[in-house]
């Protein structure tokens, strides 16, 4: 599996930080648009947000809970 870049287009410069502080949870998805509402079972729920995965990056982080959604390009469907 390819290692994603350490910076998203909307983030500040965080080179080297990802290795020290990895995403608390990562989910491989097949849709370019995903919804996240946190993990209510662990008491980490938040308002539902819809996120779009950039084809260039191949992943997106939730701004509330930092969960990372990584696209499975081989099985992806949708509008990208």
GIDA-V727039 format. One record per pair of residues at least 12 apart in sequence whose ideal C-beta (glycine too) atoms are under 10 Angstrom apart, sorted by the first residue. I is the first residue (numbers start at 1). J is the second residue. D is the distance in Angstrom with one decimal. If there is no record, write none. Layout:
# GIDA-V727039
I&J&D ; I&J&D
This chain:
# GIDA-V727039
1&28&9.0 ; 1&70&8.5 ; 1&72&9.8 ; 2&58&7.6 ; 2&70&9.6 ; 2&73&9.4 ; 3&18&9.3 ; 3&19&9.9 ; 4&18&8.5 ; 4&23&10.0 ; 4&26&9.8 ; 4&57&6.7 ; 4&58&5.8 ; 4&59&4.9 ; 4&68&8.3 ; 4&70&6.9 ; 4&71&9.9 ; 5&18&9.0 ; 5&56&9.0 ; 5&57&6.6 ; 5&58&8.6 ; 5&59&8.7 ; 6&18&4.4 ; 6&19&7.9 ; 7&57&8.8 ; 8&54&7.7 ; 8&56&10.0 ; 8&57&6.0 ; 8&59&7.9 ; 8&60&6.9 ; 8&61&6.5 ; 8&68&9.9 ; 9&54&6.8 ; 9&56&8.1 ; 9&57&7.2 ; 9&60&9.9 ; 10&54&9.6 ; 10&60&9.1 ; 10&61&9.2 ; 10&63&8.7 ; 11&61&8.0 ; 11&63&10.0 ; 18&68&9.6 ; 21&66&8.9 ; 22&66&9.5 ; 22&68&8.5 ; 23&59&8.9 ; 23&61&6.4 ; 23&62&9.1 ; 23&65&9.4 ; 23&66&5.6 ; 23&67&6.5 ; 23&68&3.8 ; 23&69&9.4 ; 23&70&9.3 ; 24&39&9.1 ; 24&42&9.9 ; 24&44&8.7 ; 24&62&9.9 ; 24&65&7.1 ; 24&66&5.6 ; 24&67&6.7 ; 24&68&8.5 ; 25&38&9.8 ; 25&39&7.3 ; 25&42&9.7 ; 25&44&9.4 ; 25&62&9.2 ; 25&65&7.7 ; 25&66&8.0 ; 25&67&4.6 ; 25&68&7.2 ; 25&69&9.6 ; 26&59&8.4 ; 26&61&9.6 ; 26&67&7.3 ; 26&68&4.5 ; 26&69&7.8 ; 26&70&6.1 ; 27&59&10.0 ; 27&67&6.7 ; 27&68&7.3 ; 27&69&5.5 ; 27&70&7.2 ; 28&59&9.5 ; 28&68&9.7 ; 28&69&8.1 ; 28&70&5.2 ; 28&71&7.7 ; 28&72&5.1 ; 28&75&9.1 ; 29&51&9.9 ; 29&53&7.6 ; 29&59&9.4 ; 29&60&9.6 ; 29&69&5.2 ; 29&70&7.1 ; 29&71&6.2 ; 29&72&6.8 ; 29&75&9.4 ; 29&76&8.2 ; 29&78&9.9 ; 30&71&7.5 ; 30&72&5.3 ; 30&73&9.3 ; 30&74&9.0 ; 30&75&4.7 ; 30&76&5.4 ; 30&77&6.0 ; 30&78&8.2 ; 31&52&10.0 ; 31&53&8.2 ; 31&69&9.1 ; 31&71&8.1 ; 31&72&9.6 ; 31&75&9.9 ; 31&76&7.2 ; 31&77&6.5 ; 31&78&5.2 ; 31&79&9.6 ; 31&80&9.6 ; 32&51&9.6 ; 32&52&6.4 ; 32&53&5.0 ; 32&54&8.7 ; 32&55&7.6 ; 32&60&9.4 ; 32&69&9.7 ; 32&71&6.5 ; 32&76&6.5 ; 32&77&8.2 ; 32&78&4.2 ; 32&79&6.4 ; 32&80&4.4 ; 33&50&6.2 ; 33&51&7.1 ; 33&52&5.4 ; 33&53&7.4 ; 33&60&9.6 ; 33&69&9.7 ; 33&78&6.5 ; 33&79&8.0 ; 33&80&9.1 ; 34&49&9.4 ; 34&50&7.3 ; 34&51&5.3 ; 34&52&8.2 ; 34&53&7.0 ; 34&60&7.5 ; 34&62&8.9 ; 34&67&9.5 ; 34&69&4.8 ; 34&71&9.1 ; 34&78&10.0 ; 35&48&5.6 ; 35&49&7.1 ; 35&50&5.3 ; 35&51&7.5 ; 35&62&9.7 ; 35&69&9.7 ; 36&48&7.1 ; 36&49&5.7 ; 36&50&8.2 ; 36&51&6.3 ; 36&60&9.2 ; 36&61&9.4 ; 36&62&4.3 ; 36&63&9.0 ; 36&64&7.2 ; 36&65&6.8 ; 36&66&10.0 ; 36&67&5.8 ; 36&69&7.4 ; 37&49&7.6 ; 37&62&9.2 ; 37&64&8.7 ; 37&65&8.9 ; 38&62&7.8 ; 38&64&6.3 ; 38&65&4.7 ; 38&67&7.7 ; 39&65&7.2 ; 39&67&7.9 ; 42&65&9.7 ; 44&64&8.7 ; 44&65&5.7 ; 44&67&9.1 ; 45&64&9.2 ; 45&65&8.7 ; 46&62&8.0 ; 46&63&9.1 ; 46&64&4.0 ; 46&65&6.1 ; 47&64&7.4 ; 48&64&9.7 ; 49&62&6.6 ; 49&63&7.0 ; 49&64&6.7 ; 49&65&9.6 ; 51&63&8.4 ; 51&67&9.5 ; 51&69&6.5 ; 52&69&9.9 ; 52&78&9.6 ; 52&79&9.5 ; 52&80&8.7 ; 53&69&6.3 ; 53&70&8.0 ; 53&71&4.9 ; 53&76&8.7 ; 53&78&9.0 ; 53&80&7.6 ; 54&71&9.2 ; 54&80&8.6 ; 55&71&8.2 ; 55&73&8.8 ; 55&76&9.3 ; 55&80&4.9 ; 57&70&9.5 ; 57&71&8.9 ; 58&70&6.5 ; 58&71&5.3 ; 58&72&9.5 ; 58&73&7.0 ; 58&76&9.6 ; 59&71&6.8
